[in-house]
Amino acid sequence: MSLLSHLFDERFLAHRLRSTSTAGIAGAAMAVVMFEYRYFVNHVASWDLAAIALTFLVVKITLMLWYAARD
């Protein structure tokens, strides 16, 4: 067995998948929170932050439907 197969096994890939998913959700949640803060406190709509959150939602729902249809 090579050194890389000891370092990067199935557990590593599962942890990477979970951490990436959690980071994406946290990033989208932060974009929503920042958008709402700027909108309600400063009375300015930051559409770039809304676009980030909307992109996350569209990609997440699309992939959920795609995987459900293929499973």
C-alpha positions in Angstrom: 0.0 0.0 0.0 1.2 3.4 -0.8 1.6 6.3 1.6 -1.2 8.2 -0.1 -3.7 5.4 0.3 -3.0 5.5 4.1 -3.6 9.3 4.2 -6.5 9.6 1.9 -8.9 6.7 2.5 -12.7 6.6 2.5 -13.0 8.3 5.9 -11.0 11.2 4.6 -13.3 11.6 1.6 -16.4 11.4 3.8 -15.0 14.0 6.1 -14.1 16.2 3.2 -17.6 15.9 1.8 -19.2 16.8 5.1 -16.9 19.7 5.8 -17.5 21.2 2.3 -21.2 20.8 2.7 -21.2 22.5 6.1 -19.0 25.3 4.9 -21.3 25.9 1.9 -24.4 26.1 4.2 -22.6 28.4 6.6 -21.5 30.7 3.8 -25.1 30.9 2.4 -26.5 31.5 5.9 -23.9 34.3 6.4 -24.8 35.9 3.1 -28.5 35.9 4.1 -27.7 37.4 7.6 -25.5 40.1 6.0 -28.2 40.9 3.5 -30.9 41.2 6.1 -28.6 43.3 8.4 -27.8 45.8 5.7 -31.4 45.9 4.5 -33.0 46.4 7.9 -30.3 48.5 9.7 -28.8 50.5 6.8 -31.8 50.4 4.5 -29.7 49.3 1.6 -30.4 46.2 -0.4 -27.1 44.4 -1.3 -28.2 42.4 -4.3 -24.8 40.7 -4.6 -25.4 39.0 -1.2 -28.9 38.0 -2.2 -27.5 36.5 -5.4 -25.1 34.4 -3.4 -27.8 33.0 -1.2 -30.1 32.4 -4.1 -27.4 30.6 -6.1 -26.8 28.3 -3.1 -30.5 27.5 -2.9 -30.9 26.9 -6.6 -27.9 24.6 -6.8 -28.8 22.7 -3.6 -32.4 22.1 -4.6 -31.4 21.1 -8.2 -28.8 18.6 -7.0 -31.2 17.2 -4.4 -33.8 16.6 -7.2 -31.2 15.2 -9.6 -29.8 12.7 -7.0 -33.4 11.7 -5.9 -34.3 11.0 -9.6 -31.1 9.0 -10.1 -31.2 7.0 -6.9 
